[in-house]
Amino acid sequence: MAKKKEVSVEQKLRALYDLQLIDSRIDEIRNVRGELPLEVEDLEDEVAGLNTRVSNLSEDVTNLETDIKNKKLAIDQSNSLMKKYEEQQQKVRNNREFDSLAKEIEFQDLEIQLAEKRINEYKAKIAQKEEVIATTKEKLEKQEQHLGHKKAELEAILKETEKEEKLLAEKSEEYAKSLDEHLYTAYNRIRTKVKNGLAVVAIERGASVGSYFTIPPQVQLEIANRKRITIDEHSGRILVDAALAEEEKQKIDKIFS
């Protein structure tokens, strides 16, 4: 069985820093997009909600118009009955029949008054809903235009960075595979906890990048020797020496130039 090639600490440090450079560039690309994807999603939800509101209100108006038609039919029916009862009154033989028909006529008259009252109420509701529909449609038009601009902006950014991001993602996966599982897990854990996703940083002016805490000279020497992986006791990040960082930066820049 072939012996598995031993990977030195220096090789691991270089692979870690390469991976950090690649992932940081992916972060930069995604930061350019910023909140745009969420803004587009929120606007799409809002536009869908406004469309639903217009649809529901329009359905309400249609139902109210149907109710008005039904009330008008009821008024016509009551008018016909009143006419019929009035004609019958002309032919009655006694006061009891006349009074009975008079009560029927009075009842139909009340039904007409009630129907007319309901029609006026429905018309008022329709006017109110149509006003809300007009306002909602106006807002909808503005938000649709806003959504269109935001989508175009997002698509332009995606088009511009899509190729680079895809290549970077492939390289990130490639470099991740070069690390053992334990080290890669540790890298990801640190990356999620620290500012700007920087899990691996170089030493600059005696301190780790982004930190004001000076690293003791003896520790700096150990880091420069590249014989062990050193974690910054203040930030919890993996440290590499400035020379290694510059070499790997030039290498990665060359790959993606």
C-alpha angles and dihedrals in degrees: 000000000000114000114243111249112254114238114214123225089246091055090050091050092050092048090048093050092045089052090049092051091050095045091046090055090050088051090052091052091049091046089057087059086048113162093343096107090050091045090052091048092049092048091049089052091048093049090048090050093050091048090051090049092051090047093050093046091048089051089051090052091050091050092049091049088052089050090052091051090050091050091049089052089050089051090051090050092049091049090051091050092048090052090048093049092047090053090049090051088063090061103042120123100207144025094252092062090043092052092046091054090044089057091050090050090049091049092051090048089054090048089054092049091049092047091050090049090052091047090054090048091050091048090052090050090049091051090049094048093045089053090052090046091053092049092046092048090050091052090043092054092051093047092047090054090046090049091050091054093047092048091050090049092050093046091051091052092045092049091050096048103027096094094045094045092050091050091046092049090052091049091047090054090046094052092042089058090055090064125075115252095251093053093045091050090050090049092052093045092053091043093057093049103046133073117272091003092276105153095157120044138170128237114253124180092349096307136081116265110278093014131104095199113106116229114227114255092241091056090046089054092050090051091050090051089058093211097126139021109255125202119206106243092212103045101021091231129135112255130217130178121260094245094055090045093053093047092051092044091055090047094051092044089053092051092053099036 
